[in-house]
Amino acid sequence: GGTWTTWNADGWIDVPLGNARHLQDDMKGVFPFVDKSGTQIGIGGSEFFVTEHVNSWDNPKGASNEANDQCAQSSCSQGHAKRIAFSFANIGVDHTGDILFLKWNQLQQTAHQSVARGTPRNQSCIKSRHSLSAFSSSFHKRRITLLPQSSAQICLLHLTIDGNSGTRRSLPFCIEDISLCEGGTDSTAIQWDGIEQSQFYAYRRLSSVNQSEVHIIPEFIVFNGGDKPVRITQPQGNEFVLEAGKMTPIHRLDKRRGLIMILDFLLLDSCTAPIRVDTLGMKVCVVKSSGFTVGSVAVQTVRGKKDSRFVVKLGKMNGGAEAEGPVSRKLFEDDFIRFRVQWAQLEVALQDTSAQNMKVMPLILAKKEISYPKVAHILFERFTIDFQRIYKDEEESTPRHTVKNTSRSQFAMLVHNIRITDCSGTKEKVVLESSVIKSNLIDLCIRTRGSTSSGLICVDLIDLKI
């Protein structure tokens, strides 16, 4: 990507031969910009340095010539070969896939000020704007760019479909002004003309070969942690398909509305409602097909690290498998079942099992029954539980929508009175006792609708009276 380059603008590079002499200082060169025919265009290019390493990569600049000569003579006596290396002041790493670097010069500064004042731009200034070359790096697994010195001003070119030029330029900045960190929320925001909220951030890392690596990361990336491809649609019309186990940058187009997207599961013909994911936290979203619930999916937004500022993680869809197959015939279909238990009194005793664990033998070796001290005694008077389920109208369910199940369930629990006694002391004492005569102390009723085999259950009523 970027502008093509050719060999050093000054032609051949003279390097002293033999181990007796070596380079006193780094030699600076430039890979000039060229067009497709190889003709040099514009001014400048990608800067590089030719260095000779006597002993190590970290040869101090302040070493005396006598010391360097001694090192060179020692290397010669030991038969070591001369080591000449190409190095660069800094490198840029693009994590977005649509960013190029541009070296900012005085001509561009003048043109930028002219645009701000509304005056026509000089055409020679426009011709001199050539982005730095971008190369594929097998080490970084990203595109890299050879950057100038840290004190030089650079800017970013965003390849976009907005506008007539197809690119958008950021405000100039210096490499040394970028925060030195490991990315994530500590990254520095890149400022753009006319845009209040930045979509791209930068952080800087020290390198053993380069002065620093400048990483350009998006504000958000979305990661598909499920096992099915998902089509992600934004309300403004942008959409893309994200395969399982993959991630891609995503941008919020409106700061006030936030980052909103719709998840469409292509293989299941189902989708979620628009959800906002630009705030930290986790949400469980309902997945529907033709208006009926078929499952749910978890969406979590966490802080990013080296690849982005924030990460939107999509979980595996729950309940989607049931929507693919037909509804099987049930044992109680077109029937009614009820389970009811009533006790005049229900006693529950709480014992402290930790009090004897340190004193007795293990249970597998114990020959007599272990007695634990009783700490509390709970008495439920006229305790009733009731469960009933109606399977009527089951035939209206369709094989496509398993949750269009009209079966209904009800769970009820009644407790007329309750008494709680504390048995932890030397003498038992009542700590809670009710004396309800006409009504019940606890009256709980829960009603649900739909199939219990799906990931979600529709609750029609939760009624608790105390």
C-alpha positions, 0 to 999 in steps of 0.5 A, a space after each residue: 500500500 501507499 506510494 511506490 519507492 525505488 532504491 536509494 536516491 543517491 545511488 550506490 552506498 559506499 561502505 569501507 571494506 575490511 575489518 580494519 576500518 568501519 563506519 564512524 556514524 550511521 549513513 542516512 539514505 532515502 528510498 524516493 517515491 516513484 510512479 508505476 513507470 519508475 519515475 521519481 515523483 514529489 520530494 522525500 521518501 522513506 528514510 533509512 540508515 546504514 549501520 555497522 555493528 562492531 560487537 552488539 546491537 547496542 554499541 554506544 554512540 559515545 564510544 571513542 574512536 580508539 575503542 572502536 578501532 580496538 574492537 574492529 582489530 579484535 574482530 579482525 583477529 578473530 576472523 569475524 565478518 563485517 556486519 552491515 545492517 539497514 535500520 529505521 528511525 521508527 516504524 508504524 503498525 496498522 491494526 485497522 487495514 485502511 490507514 496510511 501514514 503521511 509525512 507532514 512538511 511546510 508545504 502541507 502546513 501552508 496548504 492546510 492553513 489556506 484551506 482553513 482560511 478559505 483560500 485556494 490551495 497551491 497545486 504543487 502542494 497537492 502533488 507533493 502529498 505522497 503517503 509513505 509506503 506500507 509493507 506486509 510484515 510476517 512478524 507483526 502480522 500487520 502492515 508496517 510503514 517506515 517512519 521518520 524521526 520522532 520529532 518529525 510531524 506525521 499525519 494519518 490518511 484514512 481510506 474511506 468512501 465518504 467524500 469525493 477524494 476517498 481519503 480523510 486526513 488527520 491533524 499532524 502530530 509527533 511520534 514522541 507525543 504518543 503515549 508509551 503504553 501497551 494499548 487499550 484505554 491508555 492509547 492516545 486519540 488521533 484528532 481529525 478535522 471536523 470530527 469531535 470523536 476520534 475513531 482511531 487511537 495510537 500507542 507507542 512501544 520501545 523496540 530493540 531495533 527501532 526507536 519505537 513502534 507506533 501502533 494505530 488501533 481502532 476504538 472498537 473491534 468485534 469478536 465472534 466467539 460463537 460457532 456460526 457466522 453472524 451478519 452485523 448490521 448498523 442502523 446507518 446501513 453498514 453491514 458485514 459478515 463475521 465468521 466464527 472465531 474472527 474479529 474485525 474493526 467496527 466504528 460508531 458513526 454517531 457519538 450521541 447514539 453510540 455504537 448500535 448493531 443488529 446481530 443476524 444469524 444467517 444459518 438460523 434465519 433469526 436476528 436480535 433487536 438493535 443493541 448498544 454495545 459502546 459501554 462496558 458490561 454484558 447483555 443477554 439479547 433475545 434472538 427472534 425469528 418471524 416475531 417468535 423467540 428462538 434463543 438468546 446470545 450474550 454480548 460483552 464489551 471489555 477493555 481492549 489491549 494491543 489490537 483495540 481500545 475496546 472489544 465487543 465479544 459475541 457469545 454462542 447462541 443458546 437455543 438455536 438448535 431447537 429451532 432447526 428441527 421439528 417438534 417431537 410428540 410428547 408423552 403428555 401432549 393434549 393432556 393436563 398434569 398436576 402435582 400437589 403436596 400438603 403437610 400439616 407440619 414440616 420441620 427442618 433442622 439445621 445442624 453445624 457439620 463443621 463443629 465435628 469435622 476437626 474432632 472425628 475420624 473420616 467418615 469412611 473410617 468411622 464405625 459409629 454414626 456421627 451426631 452434629 449439634 443442632 443450631 436452628 429448628 424451623 417449623 412450617 405449619 400447613 405447608 403446601 406446594 402445587 405444580 400444574 401444567 396444561 398441554 392443550 392446543 399443542 398442535 398449533 406449534 409449528 416445526 419452525 418455531 418451537 417456542 410457539 408452544 401454548 402449554 402453560 405451567 403454574 407453581 404455587 407455595 403456601 405457608 400458613 405460619 412459621 416458627 424459627 427456634 435458635 438452638 445454638 445456645 445452652 437454652 433454646 429460644 424462639 427468634 421468629 414466630 407468626 400467628 396468622 389466623 385467616 390468611 397465609 403468611 407466604 403465598 407465592 405463585 409463578 406462571 410460565 408459558 411455552 416450551 421448557 426445552 428452549 433457552 428462554 421461558 416466558 414468565 406471565 406472572 410472579 406473585 408473592 404475598 407476605 
